[in-house]
Amino acid sequence: MEIAGLFFILVGVLAVIGVQSRIDRADKRVARVERKLDLVIDHLGLREPVDPRMDEVVALLRGDKKIQAIKVYREITGAGLKEAKDAVERMA
């Protein structure tokens, strides 16, 4: 009974690892597509209107308040934590 239980636990762990690796690969592909799309948008001169509160994000960054800048960015854009952190770091 113990061996069967360990076997099922091992199979479960391997399944989770497999799913996680697929998610990681998908995230990387999406990031590459987003970067390419950003290049195309820049090349065509198409930009979204900038929210006036983005100036607040920049001001917070200049005041060494990165965490607060990320919070405000998330409020403005509705972005997830990692996406907001990456965007704010690109602004710095």
N, C-alpha and C positions, 0 to 999 in steps of 0.2 A: 504494500500500500504506500509506503514512504517513497519508494522509487518511482511509482506512477505519479505521485504528487509532485515530486521534483521534476519529472519529465514535463508535466503540464506547465509548471512554472517556467521552466527553461523555454518551452515553445512560446509561451506568452511573452516573455522578455524579448525573444528573437523577433516576434511579430511586431512588437512596439518599436524596436530598433529599426526594422525594415520600413515601417510607416514613417518614422521620424526622418529617415534618410531621404525618402521620397518627398516629404514636405520641404526639407532643406533644399533639395535640387529644384523644386518648383519655385521656391522663394528666390533662388539665385536667377532662374530664368526670367521671372517677373521683373526683378531688379534690372536685368540687362535690357529688357524690352522698354522699361520705363526710361532708362538712360538714353536709349536710341530715340524714343519718342520726344524726349526733352530736346535732343539735338535737332530733330526735324522741326519742332515748334520754334526753337530759336532761329533756325535758318529761314523759316518762313515769316518770322517777325510776329508770330501770333503769341500773345501772352494774355493770361487771365488778368482782369483788373486786380490791382493790388489792394488788399484790405488796409484801410488806414491804421488799423491796430498793429500791422507788421512793424511800423515805426517803434511801437512800444516794445516789441520783441528785440529789435536792434538796440534800443536804449538799454534794455535789461542786460543784453550781452555785453555792451560796453561798460556797464556797471558791475561786471563780474557776477551776475546773478543768472547763471546758466539754467539752473533748475526752474526758476520762476519764468524764464524765457520759454522753456519747453512747455510749461503749463499753459502759458498764454497762447503759444502756437497751437497747442492741442485744442484749446477753446475756439480759436478762430477757424481752424481747418477741420476739426473732427478727426484728426490723424491719431493713429495708435502711438503708444509710447516710443517704440523703437524708431518708427518713421519720423516722429517729431524730433527725437534726439538727433537723428542723422541730418535732418533738414536744418536744425538750429546750428549744428556743428559746421555745416557747409556755409552758413551765414557768417560764422566767426572768422 
